[in-house]
Amino acid sequence: MTSVLVSPSELKEIMGPDVVIIDTRDPDSFQKGHIAGAVNLHDIFTYLATSSPEGMTELTGKFAAAFGAAGLDGDKTAVLYEQSMSTGFGQSCRGYFLLKYLGYPSAKVLHGGLEAWTAAGYDLHQAPLTPTPAQFPVDPSAAQIMLTLEDVKAALGDQAVAMLDVRDVDEWIAESSSPYGKDFCPRKGRIPGAKWIEWYRLMKPSPEGPMIKSADEVLAECATVGITKETPVYLYCFKGARASNSFVALKEAGVKDVRIYFGSWNEWSRDPALPIEEGKPFAA
């Protein structure tokens, strides 16, 4: 399997007219310094999706247009990055997942993000780039990696599927509803039957910043909750960013069937008719 993750030296080697580099950070950070030729696309991180048919249509149209405006035409390779693998809540991987959902053939993530790029001694630039817009090709055949609310409801109680919550510990134990604030969502808790691996556990420190663990290390973390390469895994977090970081880690480790409930807790918690597990998932 060809790795989704590229090192700074690998990116430096392939940079050119056939590569579109996408900086997912906020515009202020982008303007202060970015990889030469990068296009800023922060909506990758900020957009909150709903999984209704209307919501999926809106998401598809929005990002097909945005990626097309960035110059992705189906032939070029997209390389996405954030500040580091842990400071952007997985936003570069969220962009990668969106591209895969849209069926884009060639997409990569800069492993370690801008932190690794500068640690390797490579320069940052401030000059803006005006990309040449392209017709972005949407291939709906890859859409099954995106789970809807109805898909998750149908999987409740299915012992063959691992519903995997990768949110931070305060969200898992129902102390907070989101990274945006404890009461940003109307309810705190978990999707019933979910297993938990905090997304940080799939990474480890390095001199270049946090990096996704090796395949064996990721599989060892998965084994603690009964997940193997053969287990279908349904990921969720708050809005699909940390889940996307985990998606990349699991796919790189060889887990065959990994999908994301992109609406995640932001959507699930807002419908009082949907079941949740509240309180701490352990005896006090």
Buried (B, 14 or more C-beta within 10 A) or exposed (E): EEEBBBBBEBBEEEBEEEBBBBBBBBEEBBEEEBBEBBBBBBEBBEBBBBBBEEBBEBBBEBBBEBBBBBBBBBEBBBBBBBBBBBBBBBBBBBBBBBBBBBBBBBBBBBBBBBBBBBBBEBEEEEEEBEBEEBEBBBEEEBBEBBBBBEBBEEBBEEEEBBBBBBBBEBBBBBEBBBBEEEEBBEBBBBBEBBBBBBBBBBBEEBEBBBBBBEBEBBBEBBEEBEBEEEBBBBBBBBBBBBBBBBBBBBBBBBBEBBBBBBBBBBBBBEEEEBEBEEEEBEEE
